C-alpha cells in the first residue's frame, strides 16, 4: 500500500500510468472489448485487468493520478453506439461525470465510430480492462502534463 494512492491502482497500472508520456492515450474498456488482441498492438503491449470493477470507479482511480491533456480539443474519447452516434449510454454518462469532476469543468468525450475506436486503441500506450459488462464502456484518455509551480 502507498499513502495517498487509490488502492485500486495496482503496481502494474501505476507502472503504465507513470511510463506514459504527454500525448499518449490510455484505453479504458469494458469486459466485452477485445482487450487482449488490442493490447498486444499498443506501444507497451500491456493489458492491465481490473476485474469486477465498474468502469466509472476505475476511471476515477486512474484520473486521481493521471493528468488529462489540455493541449488538444479531444483528450477524452468514447466509442459511439453502433447506428446511433448521438446516444450516450448510462455507462458513458457515469464516466463523463467523473471526467468533468476531475477536470473541474465540462469536458465532453468525443464519439468515435466502433471500428475507428479499435484502431485508435491499438495506437494507445496500453489497455486497462474492467469487469463492467455494460456495452459501450470504452474510452481513450490522453495524458497531459504537470507544470512546475
C-alpha positions as CSV (number, residue, x, y, z in Angstrom):
1,X,0.0,0.0,0.0
2,X,1.0,3.6,-0.6
3,X,-0.2,6.6,1.2
4,X,-2.4,8.9,-0.8
5,X,-2.8,6.4,-3.7
6,X,-6.1,4.9,-4.6
7,X,-5.9,1.2,-3.6
8,X,-7.4,0.3,-7.0
9,X,-4.2,1.4,-8.7
10,X,-2.3,-1.9,-8.9
11,X,1.5,-1.9,-9.3
12,X,1.1,-2.8,-13.0
13,X,-1.3,0.0,-13.6
14,X,0.9,2.5,-11.7
15,X,3.8,1.5,-13.9
16,X,1.7,2.1,-17.1
17,X,0.5,5.5,-15.9
18,X,4.0,6.6,-14.9
19,X,5.6,5.3,-18.1
20,X,3.1,7.1,-20.4
21,X,4.3,10.3,-21.9
22,X,2.5,13.5,-22.7
23,X,0.1,12.8,-25.6
24,X,0.0,9.1,-25.0
25,X,-3.5,7.5,-24.9
26,X,-4.8,5.0,-22.3
27,X,-7.7,2.8,-23.4
28,X,-10.0,2.1,-20.5
29,X,-12.5,-0.5,-21.7
30,X,-15.4,-2.8,-20.6
31,X,-15.3,-6.6,-20.2
32,X,-16.7,-7.1,-23.7
33,X,-13.8,-5.3,-25.5
34,X,-11.2,-7.4,-27.4
35,X,-8.6,-6.2,-24.9
36,X,-6.0,-9.0,-25.3
37,X,-5.7,-8.6,-29.0
38,X,-5.8,-4.8,-29.0
39,X,-3.3,-4.6,-26.1
40,X,-0.7,-6.6,-28.0
41,X,-0.6,-3.9,-30.7
42,X,-0.2,-1.0,-28.2
43,X,3.1,0.9,-27.6
44,X,3.7,-1.0,-24.4
45,X,1.9,-4.2,-25.3
46,X,0.4,-4.1,-21.8
47,X,-3.1,-5.2,-20.7
48,X,-4.0,-4.4,-17.1
49,X,-7.1,-6.1,-15.8
50,X,-9.3,-4.7,-13.0
51,X,-11.9,-7.5,-12.8
52,X,-15.3,-6.9,-11.2
53,X,-14.9,-3.1,-11.2
54,X,-17.4,-0.7,-12.6
55,X,-15.9,1.5,-15.3
56,X,-16.6,4.8,-13.7
57,X,-14.8,3.7,-10.5
58,X,-11.7,2.6,-12.4
59,X,-11.6,5.9,-14.4
60,X,-11.9,7.8,-11.1
61,X,-8.8,5.9,-9.7
62,X,-6.8,6.5,-12.9
63,X,-7.7,10.2,-13.1
64,X,-6.6,10.6,-9.4
65,X,-3.0,10.5,-10.7
66,X,-3.2,10.9,-14.5
67,X,-3.4,14.5,-15.8
68,X,-5.8,15.0,-18.7
69,X,-4.2,16.6,-21.8
70,X,-5.4,20.2,-22.1
71,X,-3.5,21.0,-25.3
72,X,-5.9,19.1,-27.5
73,X,-9.6,19.6,-28.2
74,X,-10.5,15.9,-27.7
75,X,-8.5,14.5,-24.7
76,X,-11.3,12.1,-23.8
77,X,-13.0,10.0,-26.5
78,X,-15.7,7.3,-26.3
79,X,-16.9,4.5,-28.5
80,X,-20.1,5.6,-30.3
81,X,-23.2,3.4,-30.2
82,X,-23.4,1.5,-33.5
83,X,-26.1,3.1,-35.7
84,X,-26.9,5.8,-33.1
85,X,-23.9,8.1,-32.7
86,X,-25.8,10.7,-30.7
87,X,-26.8,8.3,-27.9
88,X,-24.7,8.4,-24.7
89,X,-25.5,5.2,-22.7
90,X,-25.6,5.3,-18.9
91,X,-22.1,3.8,-18.5
92,X,-20.7,6.6,-20.6
93,X,-22.7,9.2,-18.7
94,X,-21.3,7.9,-15.4
95,X,-17.7,8.2,-16.8
96,X,-18.5,11.6,-18.1
97,X,-19.4,12.8,-14.6
98,X,-16.1,11.5,-13.3
99,X,-14.2,13.2,-16.1
100,X,-16.0,16.5,-15.5
101,X,-15.4,16.4,-11.8
102,X,-11.8,15.6,-12.2
103,X,-11.3,18.4,-14.8
104,X,-13.3,20.8,-12.8
105,X,-15.3,21.7,-15.8
106,X,-17.4,20.2,-18.6
107,X,-15.1,18.2,-20.8
108,X,-17.4,16.2,-23.2
109,X,-16.0,13.0,-24.5
110,X,-15.9,13.0,-28.3
111,X,-17.5,10.0,-30.0
112,X,-15.6,7.7,-32.3
113,X,-17.1,5.1,-34.6
114,X,-16.6,1.5,-33.2
115,X,-14.0,0.3,-35.7
116,X,-12.2,3.6,-35.7
117,X,-12.1,3.3,-31.9
118,X,-10.5,-0.2,-32.2
119,X,-7.8,1.3,-34.5
120,X,-7.2,4.3,-32.1
121,X,-7.0,1.9,-29.1
122,X,-4.3,-0.1,-30.9
123,X,-2.2,3.1,-31.1
124,X,-2.7,3.7,-27.4
125,X,0.1,3.2,-24.8
126,X,-1.8,0.4,-23.0
127,X,-5.2,-1.0,-22.3
128,X,-7.0,-1.2,-18.9
129,X,-9.9,-3.6,-18.9
130,X,-12.5,-3.6,-16.1
131,X,-15.2,-6.2,-15.3
132,X,-18.1,-4.0,-16.3
133,X,-20.4,-5.9,-18.6
134,X,-22.4,-3.0,-19.9
135,X,-21.9,-2.3,-23.6
136,X,-20.0,0.8,-24.9
137,X,-17.9,1.3,-21.8
138,X,-14.9,2.1,-23.9
139,X,-12.8,5.3,-23.6
140,X,-9.5,6.8,-24.6
141,X,-7.8,9.3,-22.3
142,X,-4.9,11.3,-23.4
143,X,-2.2,12.0,-20.8
144,X,-1.3,15.7,-20.2
145,X,1.5,17.3,-18.3
146,X,2.0,18.6,-14.8
147,X,3.5,22.0,-15.0
148,X,6.0,23.3,-12.4
149,X,4.6,25.8,-9.9
